[in-house]
């Protein structure tokens, strides 16, 4: 019997090796090893952004909620990756169904292998494109957690990110990036996720903040970040990873990825500088917290434009990002909603500004596969950007609202008052971030 099993395993693995060898041989001529190396490295950079976000958000909350906040980002890496492999990638990038969604031909990565897909990235393995896009799908729902930090049940969050990714992220990703997507066919440009990542996560964050309500003591007692050095470390990891996020979206190592790389950094530093200056004038002192937030605003805002604009345009976009996002963060208290860590104020507002700016500053001289913006003679492209913002904002807000209301009705969204007072670390996870 042992000899029989050994023979069967030998035959199975031999046949598997032959099949893999045939696939690799047939695909070698279409694959550029430099492009493939760049995309795999970029995928790793974007993956690092989610732990970076965990530290960025984790340092902003009170010490009793640090692990609960970090856990929300960390678990998204696992849960959304599984969803992406099973159905998410097929829904987002699979063969088109009426411009609205991908079909399930690629469910469980069926047919997604080493051979390139010419519709998306003709010089890298299809499965490399898939895993690169997986990292975008992972970080997007994690961004939303900033809106309801310190008060959502972990069980509710677990269900929310699964439903949200399936019914909000995947359809919008197909509209904007999928072959046959209706916004893509209309001419909407989004190089690396100004709409697909930042706008829809920010708008959904606003819906979440409105549904779940304010933190206990909000605007009645001081609520300070417990560990700003942690937030700065997270900022550095996010900034580092953003080069893979934006420059990697060129899907090749060359001139376009270089333009995107430089524009990304240019916008980030411009936003940081203007944020510091405005805060210095407004509050009397520049803060580390403000500098970190300003840099993220600049990075989020340049994302849709990074592969379509010159560095000087990126500088202007960064200045706009810093000024407008600073203003949005400072008026939320007057409006009365509690977007705890400014997910809407930075990512939602930044995504809107960046998408509009793409419609103004885009140039085919930078990216021949794009379009010229309004400042270069093409008003239609600017109109398509405005339509895309309006449609995706309305869709993501109301679908998020429905998902949140359903979860609240079935299992409840918010922890009880005692759990909120004791903190999410103890009440949701039975552990402490610090033992001092």
N, C-alpha and C positions, 0 to 999 in steps of 0.2 A: 504493500500500500504506500509506504514512504517513497519507494522508487517511482511509483506511478505519479504521485504528486510532484516529485522533483522533475519528472519528464514534462508534465503539463506546464509547470512554471517556466521551464526552459523554453518551451515552444512559444508560450505567451509573450515572454520578454523578447525573444528573438523576433517575433512578428512585429511587436511594438517598435523595436529598434529599426526594422526595415521601413515601417511606415513613416517614422520620424525622419529617417534618412532621405526618403523620397521627397518629403515635403521641403526639407531644407535645401536639397539640391535644386528643386524646381524654382525656389524663391531667391536664390543667391543673386541672380542677375538684377533683380529689382530692388535690392536692399543696399542702402548706403550705410556703411558701418559708422561713419562719423555722425550722421544724422541720428542713427539708432542710439549711439552712446550718449548724445546730447539729450535725447528724449528720456532715456532711462535715468540719467542724472537729474534732469528737470523734474521727473516724477518723484524722485527721492527728495528734491528740494521742496516741492509742494506738499509732500507727505509731512515733512518737518514743520510746516506751517501750522498744522493742527495742534501738536504739542506746544508750539510757540504761542498759539492763541490761548491754550489752556493756562500758560503762565501769565500771559498778558491780562486775561480776565481774572485769573486766580489771585493775582496781587492786588487787584482793585477792590475785591470784596472784603468783608470782615473775616478775621481769623477763624471764626466758627464755621465759615462756609467755604474755606479754601479747597478742601478735597472734593466737596460736592460740585463745586464749579469746575475744577479740573477734570473730574470724572465725566462731566457732560461732554466735553470736547473729546476726551480719550475714548469714550464708548462709541462716539460717532465713527471713529476710524474702523472699528470692528463691525458695527451693525450696518452701516451704509456700504461698506465694502462687500459684505455678503449680499445685500440687496442688489448692488450694482452687478455683481457677477451673475446672480440668478436672473434678474429681469431688468434692472435699471439701465444697463448699457443698451440692451435691445430696444427698450422704450425710447431712449434718447437718440440713438444713432442708427437704429435698425432701419430696414427698408420702409419707406414712407407710406403712411396711410392718410390720404387727403390733406397733407400738409400739417397735420395736427399732432401726430405721434408716430413713433416707430412701431412696427409689428413685432411679434415674438419669434421671428425666425432665428434670432441669435440668443434665445433663452439658454441660460447656463453656458454661455459662450460657445454654443453650437456654431460651427463654421468660422469662428474667430481664432485664427491661428497665426502661423509665421508669415504666410503670404501677405503682401501689402494690400490695402484697400485703396484703390486709386481715387475714390471719392473724397477721402479724408487726408491721407498721408501716403503718397505713392513711393516714398523712399525708406519707410520703416515697416517692421512687421505690424500687422493689424493688431495683434495682441499687445504690442508696446503702446500703440495709440489708445487702446482700451484702458490699460492700467494708468496711463497718464491722466486721462479724463476721469478715472475713478477718484483721484486725489482732489479734483475740483468738487465732485459730488460729495465727498466726505466733509470738506471744510465748510461748505455752504450752510447746512443746517446748524453746524456748530456756531457759526456767527450769530445766529438768532438768540442763542442762550444769553447773550448780554442783556437782552430786554427783560428777561424774567429771572435774573440771577437772585439767589437767596430765598426763593419762595415756591418753586415748582416741585411737585413730587417726581422722584426719579422714574417711577413706573409710568407716569403720564408722559414724561419726556421721552422715554423709550418708545412708546407707541407713536408719539407725535412725529419724531424724526422719520420713522418708517413710512407713515402715511404722507407726510409732507414731501418727502423725497419722491415718492411714487406719483403723487397727484399734482405737485407744483413744480419741483425741480425738473423731473424727466420731461414733461410736456414742453416747458419753456425752453429747455436745452435743445429739444428737437426743432421748435419753431425758429430758433435763432441760428443754430449750428448744424442741425441735421440736414442731410441731403433731401430736398423736397420740402423743408420747413417753410411755412408761409411767410414768416418775417424775413427769412433769408432770401427768398425769391423776390420779396418786395424791395430788397436793397439795404436792409438794416445791417449796420456794421457793429460788431462787438468782438474785438480782437481776443480778449482773454477773460471776459466775464463781468463787465460792468453791469449788464442786464442780468445775465444768467446766474451770476453769483451775488453781486453786491446789491443791486436794486431789489431783487425779489426777496433776498434774505432780510434786507433792511425794512422793506414794506411789511413783510410777514412779522418782523420783530415788533413793529408798531401795533399790529393787530394783537399780538400776544400780550404786549404791555397793557393794552386797553381791556382785554378780556380778563387777565389774571389780577389786575388791580395793583395798587401801590404797596410797597413794602411797609411793614409796621414801623411807624415813626418817621416816615418820609416827609421832609420839609418841617418836621416838628423837633427833631433832634439831629445832631451831627452824625453823619455816616461817612467815615473816612476809609480810604484804601488801607489795608493792613500791612502791605509789603510792596512799596514802590520799586525797590531793586528787582523784585521778581517780575513786575510789569515791564521794566526796562529790558530785562533779559528776554522776555517774550517778544518785545518790540524788535529787538535785534534779530531774533530767529525768524520773525515774520518778514522783516525787511530782506534778510538773506534769502529766504525761500521765495520771495516775490519775484526774484530774477528768473527762477524756474517757472513761476506762474505766468509771467508776461513774455519774457524772451523765449521760453520754451514753447509758447503758443505759435511761434513761427513754424514749428514742427520740422525744422531743419537747422543745421548749424551754418550760418552764413550772414549775409548783409542784413536781412530782415530781423533776425534775432539780435544782431548788434544794435540796430536802431531802437528796438524795443527795450533792450537792456539799458541803454543810455537814457532814453526818455523816462523810464521807470525811476531811475535814481534822481534825475533832474526834478521831476515833479515832487518826489518825497522831500528833497532838501528845500525846495522853494516853499512848500507847505509848512515845513517845520519853522523856517525863518519867519514867515509872515505871522504864523500863530504866536510865536514868542514875542514878536513886536507888538501885536495887538493886545495880547494878555498883559504885557508890561505896561502899556498905556492904560488899559482898562482897569487892571487890578493893582497896579503899582509894583508888582514883582513877576518875573518870568518863572514858571514852575517846570519841574521835570515831568510831572504828570501831563502838562500841556504840550510839552515838546514831543513826548511819546505819542500822544493822541494826534497831534498835528501831522506827524510823519505817516501814521496809518491813514489819515484822511487823504494825504497826497498820493499814497500808494493805491488806495481804493479808487480814487477819482481818475487816475491815469490808465487804469486797467483796460477799459474798452478802447482807448485811443492809442495805446502804446505802440502798436505796430502800424499806425497810419499817419503819425505826426512827426514833425521835426523836434529836436531838443528845445528850441526856442518856444515852440507852441506848448511843449510839455511844461516849460517854466511858467508860462501864463496859466496853464491849467492847474498847476500846483499852487500858485498864488490864489486863484479862485477857490480852490479846495480848502485851503487854510482859513481864508476869510469867511466863506459861507458856512463851513462846518462849525467854526468857532461860534458864529452867530446862532446856529441851530441848537447847539448844546446849551447856550445861555438863555434861550427863551423857553426851553421845555418846562422849567419850573413855573413860569408864568402861565403856560397853557394848562399844566396840572397833571400830565401823564408821567409815569415813572418808568422810563427806559433806563434801567439801572446802570448799564455800562455803555450806553450811547450807541447801540447797534443801529438804530434808525438814523440818528444824527450824523454818524460817520459813514456807514455803509449805504444806507438808503439814499441820503442826500448826496453823498459822493458818487454813487452809481448814476443818479439822475444828471448831476453836473457833467460827469465824464462822458455820458452817452450824448448829451447835447453838444459838448465840446468836440466830440468826434465828428458830429454833423457840421461843425464850423471849420475845424482845422485839418481834416483829413486831406491827404494828397496822394495822388497816384504816383508821384515822383518818389515817394517813400515805399509805397506798396502798390504795384501795378494791378494786383487782384482786388484792390479796394475801390474807392470812388473819391472824387474831389468833393470837399465840403462846400458850405455856403460861401466862405471867404475865397474860394477858388472857382466860383461860378456855377455851383450845382445846388440850387435850392431844393430840388426834389429829394436829395439825400438827407438834408436836414429835416424835411417833413417826415420822411420814413423813420428817422430817429425819434421824433416826437410821438408818432403813432405807436411805435414800439414801447416807449416809456408808459404811455397812457394805458395801453392794453395789458401789458405785463404787470403793471402796478395794481390795476383793478382786479385782474385775475388772481394774483398771489394774495392780495389782501382778503378777498372774499372766500377763496378756498381755504386759506389759513383760518379764517374766522369760523367756518363750518367745522373744520377738523377740531379746532380747540373747543368749540361748544359741545361737540359730540363726546369728546374725551371727558370734558367736565361733567357732562350728564351721566356718563357710564361709570367712570372710576374717580372722577374729581381731579382737577388740575393742581390745586394749591395745598400745601401742607397746612395742618391745623396751627393755631396760634402758639401752642406750647412748643411744637416742633420748630416753628420759625424763630422763637425766642432762644431755644437751645442751640439752634443751628442745624444746617443740613448734614454736616459731617457726622454728627451723632445720630440724628433722627432718621436719616436715610441710609447711612452706610455703617454705622456702629464703630466709627474710628475717629481719631483726631489728627489734624494736620501737624500739631505741635504738642509735645509733652514737656512743658517747662515748669 
